[in-house]
Amino acid sequence: MSEKLPCILITGAAGALAQQVINRLHGKYRLVVCDSRREVSMPEDIPSYHVDFNKRRFEDLFKEYNFDGIIHLGRIGTNEYSREGRYAANVIGSQRLLDLARKYGVKQTLILSTYFVYGAHPLNPAYLSESSPLKAAGITMDLVDSVELENLATIYLWKYPDLHITILRPCNIVGPGVNNTLSQALMQPRVPVLMGFSPMMQFIHLEDMADAIVTAFDQNQPGIYNVAPDDCVPYQSAIELCGCKKLPVPSVPENMPKLLSSVFKRELFPPHLIDYFKYAATIDGSLFAQTFGFKPRYGLKEIFAHYRNLKS
């Protein structure tokens, strides 16, 4: 029976989000998973591989399994690898994935991006739509790979419609098991805040984001979509609601946070993300909600309760 199910490749299998997606799709599709960082333990009926997208072994998977679709969650985050390593994995590796998808007739591809590609800027509109320019590469070199991945995927989306590419740009993904910069900060008892700044932020629960990915893949409506709830909250209020105490950090002169990091021997803010703790980069998720009939199950109260309970 399982041999008749469509075969799907899921990349980035080591991540908490990918694990949630795999759990939801197990039994609906024949799954093959891989990760460029390490091999991931899976049930016996889900083949798992530790493979570099830029190596010959990756193409062997396409030959062996004849994939019907790909869910590409293997984008390396800004807190992983060097800048050059992220570029090789996120841009060059993703291009090879898309080229192999074309070569072997893959019918559908979903790519996870990030709202970081818009850039945080004092002149940003209240809500950024999918047509807003991607300014992040002009603000910091450490986000060039994210923007280049987006540009690459967009070119393939329009140039090769047979690939049926869907690109998702989620807001901050948080919740149990999430290990990104913001989730790590909200776990701490004291969280640095830039004095004079408290930008509006959006949060989506890990399980809601997994539901969004599965829904988008099942319905297969190619395009570019922001994924975010309707509500947002000032960053400093979010910190308080998570049960954290604030550690005020002077924001002027501009290099003061970096100087204080060396004094405290602790990175207060990732240098390439510091503008996101100053200026809003809130996104309009209405197109995704309307197209796919999506509504998050978790509100801010439930999301922040997880981080507050970690401290009790």
NUZADO-912422 format. One record per residue (C-alpha): z, y, x; residue in three letters. Coordinates in pm, whole numbers, plus 50000, padded with zeros to 5 digits. Example, Ala and Ser with C-alpha at 12.3 -4.5 7.8 and 13.67 -1.06 7.14 Angstrom:
<atoms>
      zz      yy      xx     r
   50780   49550   51230   Ala
   50714   49894   51367   Ser
</atoms>
This chain:
<atoms>
      zz      yy      xx     r
   50000   50000   50000   Met
   50097   50249   50273   Ser
   49759   50201   50443   Glu
   49596   50369   50142   Lys
   49808   50683   50175   Leu
   49666   50986   50361   Pro
   49775   50998   50726   Cys
   49945   51319   50840   Ile
   50036   51439   51191   Leu
   50351   51651   51212   Ile
   50413   51836   51538   Thr
   50744   51981   51659   Gly
   50929   51678   51525   Ala
   51247   51755   51722   Ala
   51319   52070   51524   Gly
   51555   52089   51228   Ala
   51278   52226   51004   Leu
   51039   51946   51095   Ala
   51310   51688   51022   Gln
   51349   51830   50672   Gln
   50972   51825   50616   Val
   50946   51467   50741   Ile
   51222   51357   50502   Asn
   51035   51513   50209   Arg
   50697   51362   50296   Leu
   50818   51015   50395   His
   50673   50774   50140   Gly
   50417   51024   50004   Lys
   50202   51006   50318   Tyr
   50165   50788   50626   Arg
   50335   51002   50890   Leu
   50283   51026   51264   Val
   50507   51271   51448   Val
   50506   51419   51796   Cys
   50685   51678   52006   Asp
   50596   51830   52340   Ser
   50961   51858   52442   Arg
   51091   51504   52390   Arg
   51040   51185   52193   Glu
   51220   51188   51860   Val
   51389   50885   51705   Ser
   51229   50798   51371   Met
   51235   50515   51114   Pro
   51028   50213   51215   Glu
   50737   50306   50989   Asp
   50691   50653   51146   Ile
   50529   50642   51493   Pro
   50681   50906   51722   Ser
   50535   51040   52046   Tyr
   50639   51269   52328   His
   50306   51425   52419   Val
   50163   51744   52567   Asp
   49884   51885   52348   Phe
   49685   51966   52662   Asn
   49688   51606   52794   Lys
   49436   51330   52724   Arg
   49697   51120   52544   Arg
   49703   51373   52258   Phe
   49338   51303   52173   Glu
   49415   50931   52170   Asp
   49637   50991   51865   Leu
   49341   51134   51673   Phe
   49129   50833   51767   Lys
   49400   50585   51671   Glu
   49521   50728   51341   Tyr
   49223   50916   51190   Asn
   49441   51196   51053   Phe
   49369   51343   50710   Asp
   49593   51644   50770   Gly
   49811   51823   51025   Ile
   50135   52015   50978   Ile
   50174   52213   51298   His
   50542   52306   51338   Leu
   50538   52274   51716   Gly
   50532   52645   51803   Arg
   50769   52697   52098   Ile
   51021   52970   52017   Gly
   51101   53275   52225   Thr
   51429   53116   52336   Asn
   51244   52816   52487   Glu
   51030   52784   52801   Tyr
   50900   53064   53023   Ser
   50644   53315   52899   Arg
   50367   53120   53073   Glu
   50496   52789   52935   Gly
   50501   52925   52580   Arg
   50146   53056   52617   Tyr
   50021   52719   52742   Ala
   50191   52535   52454   Ala
   50144   52781   52169   Asn
   49798   52919   52240   Val
   49607   52680   52465   Ile
   49775   52374   52312   Gly
   49715   52492   51957   Ser
   49350   52564   52030   Gln
   49312   52208   52155   Arg
   49481   52081   51840   Leu
   49237   52276   51622   Leu
   48938   52166   51829   Asp
   49045   51803   51794   Leu
   49093   51856   51421   Ala
   48730   51972   51400   Arg
   48605   51692   51622   Lys
   48775   51417   51420   Tyr
   48716   51559   51073   Gly
   49072   51652   50976   Val
   49056   51789   50621   Lys
   49363   52013   50613   Gln
   49584   52201   50862   Thr
   49905   52398   50802   Leu
   50033   52622   51083   Ile
   50382   52771   51101   Leu
   50387   53122   51243   Ser
   50661   53390   51223   Thr
   50717   53737   51081   Tyr
   50783   53853   51440   Phe
   50405   53898   51478   Val
   50421   54220   51272   Tyr
   50652   54387   51521   Gly
   50963   54592   51440   Ala
   50880   54961   51431   His
   51045   55273   51281   Pro
   50722   55352   51089   Leu
   50690   55009   50926   Asn
   50649   55024   50546   Pro
   50932   54892   50329   Ala
   50748   54562   50288   Tyr
   50473   54430   50513   Leu
   50186   54250   50340   Ser
   49966   53981   50492   Glu
   49703   54246   50569   Ser
   49941   54457   50779   Ser
   49847   54482   51149   Pro
   50013   54251   51400   Leu
   50181   54495   51637   Lys
   50424   54269   51822   Ala
   50201   54217   52127   Ala
   50190   54592   52182   Gly
   50570   54613   52180   Ile
   50666   54324   52408   Thr
   50474   54079   52626   Met
   50714   53802   52526   Asp
   50559   53785   52179   Leu
   50197   53781   52297   Val
   50176   53403   52254   Asp
   50290   53428   51889   Ser
   50029   53693   51811   Val
   49756   53508   52002   Glu
   49835   53187   51810   Leu
   49798   53383   51486   Glu
   49469   53539   51596   Asn
   49338   53199   51703   Leu
   49437   53033   51375   Ala
   49285   53317   51174   Thr
   48952   53284   51358   Ile
   48943   52910   51285   Tyr
   49050   52975   50923   Leu
   48740   53187   50855   Trp
   48496   53025   51097   Lys
   48567   52663   51000   Tyr
   48653   52652   50628   Pro
   48632   52270   50628   Asp
   48963   52266   50816   Leu
   49137   52422   50512   His
   49386   52615   50727   Ile
   49704   52759   50579   Thr
   49914   52996   50795   Ile
   50276   53064   50696   Leu
   50472   53364   50827   Arg
   50836   53310   50728   Pro
   51123   53557   50761   Cys
   51440   53452   50947   Asn
   51499   53079   50894   Ile
   51870   52995   50898   Val
   52105   52719   50796   Gly
   52258   52396   50929   Pro
   52090   52273   51247   Gly
   51879   52584   51300   Val
   51895   52691   51665   Asn
   51698   53015   51674   Asn
   51833   53344   51811   Thr
   51966   53483   51483   Leu
   52125   53158   51367   Ser
   52300   53122   51702   Gln
   52433   53478   51670   Ala
   52571   53421   51319   Leu
   52766   53119   51445   Met
   52965   53335   51687   Gln
   53304   53489   51601   Pro
   53196   53827   51749   Arg
   52840   53948   51720   Val
   52690   54245   51908   Pro
   52549   54527   51694   Val
   52362   54832   51815   Leu
   52553   55146   51725   Met
   52361   55356   51475   Gly
   52132   55072   51362   Phe
   52151   54823   51078   Ser
   51798   54724   50976   Pro
   51725   54545   50652   Met
   51673   54172   50712   Met
   51555   53874   50511   Gln
   51683   53519   50535   Phe
   51545   53191   50404   Ile
   51744   52869   50404   His
   51613   52580   50612   Leu
   51577   52358   50304   Glu
   51387   52626   50111   Asp
   51148   52669   50403   Met
   51090   52295   50417   Ala
   51016   52301   50043   Asp
   50772   52589   50100   Ala
   50584   52395   50368   Ile
   50559   52081   50156   Val
   50448   52279   49851   Thr
   50181   52463   50048   Ala
   50054   52142   50202   Phe
   50048   51951   49873   Asp
   49861   52228   49689   Gln
   49623   52302   49979   Asn
   49521   52663   49912   Gln
   49401   52796   50249   Pro
   49496   53146   50358   Gly
   49767   53352   50523   Ile
   50102   53384   50347   Tyr
   50433   53555   50410   Asn
   50730   53343   50304   Val
   51044   53535   50210   Ala
   51283   53576   49917   Pro
   51297   53895   49712   Asp
   51637   54002   49840   Asp
   51729   54153   50175   Cys
   52047   54286   50333   Val
   52146   54527   50614   Pro
   52204   54335   50935   Tyr
   52561   54459   50983   Gln
   52647   54358   50626   Ser
   52504   54012   50692   Ala
   52730   53978   50994   Ile
   53037   54064   50788   Glu
   52936   53824   50509   Leu
   52907   53548   50769   Cys
   53268   53606   50872   Gly
   53177   53758   51209   Cys
   53348   54051   51375   Lys
   53122   54323   51509   Lys
   53097   54409   51877   Leu
   52953   54763   51886   Pro
   52706   54821   52168   Val
   52583   55172   52261   Pro
   52210   55201   52194   Ser
   52150   55496   52428   Val
   52036   55522   52694   Pro
   51771   55264   52610   Glu
   51868   55024   52888   Asn
   52242   55030   52800   Met
   52242   54689   52619   Pro
   52083   54530   52926   Lys
   52337   54693   53159   Leu
   52627   54578   52944   Leu
   52483   54225   52938   Ser
   52512   54212   53316   Ser
   52869   54342   53298   Val
   52979   54089   53033   Phe
   52766   53814   53196   Lys
   52631   53738   52851   Arg
   52300   53823   52687   Glu
   52390   54061   52404   Leu
   52036   54081   52267   Phe
   51719   53902   52377   Pro
   51531   54191   52543   Pro
   51202   54109   52369   His
   51368   54104   52025   Leu
   51591   54410   52058   Ile
   51365   54623   51834   Asp
   51424   54377   51547   Tyr
   51793   54472   51565   Phe
   51695   54840   51537   Lys
   51409   54860   51291   Tyr
   51317   54673   50976   Ala
   51030   54425   50962   Ala
   51072   54307   50603   Thr
   50782   54113   50455   Ile
   50635   54086   50107   Asp
   50647   53721   49999   Gly
   50500   53775   49652   Ser
   50156   53630   49730   Leu
   50306   53297   49836   Phe
   50544   53292   49539   Ala
   50265   53360   49290   Gln
   50006   53131   49450   Thr
   50233   52829   49484   Phe
   50493   52896   49213   Gly
   50763   52905   49478   Phe
   51118   53029   49429   Lys
   51397   52968   49684   Pro
   51697   52765   49566   Arg
   51944   52926   49806   Tyr
   52056   53287   49773   Gly
   52222   53501   50036   Leu
   52569   53400   49913   Lys
   52503   53030   49980   Glu
   52327   53099   50309   Ile
   52608   53312   50451   Phe
   52878   53073   50325   Ala
   52757   52811   50576   His
   52821   53045   50870   Tyr
   53150   53171   50726   Arg
   53275   52814   50682   Asn
   53204   52738   51048   Leu
   53476   52986   51141   Lys
   53745   52864   50899   Ser
</atoms>
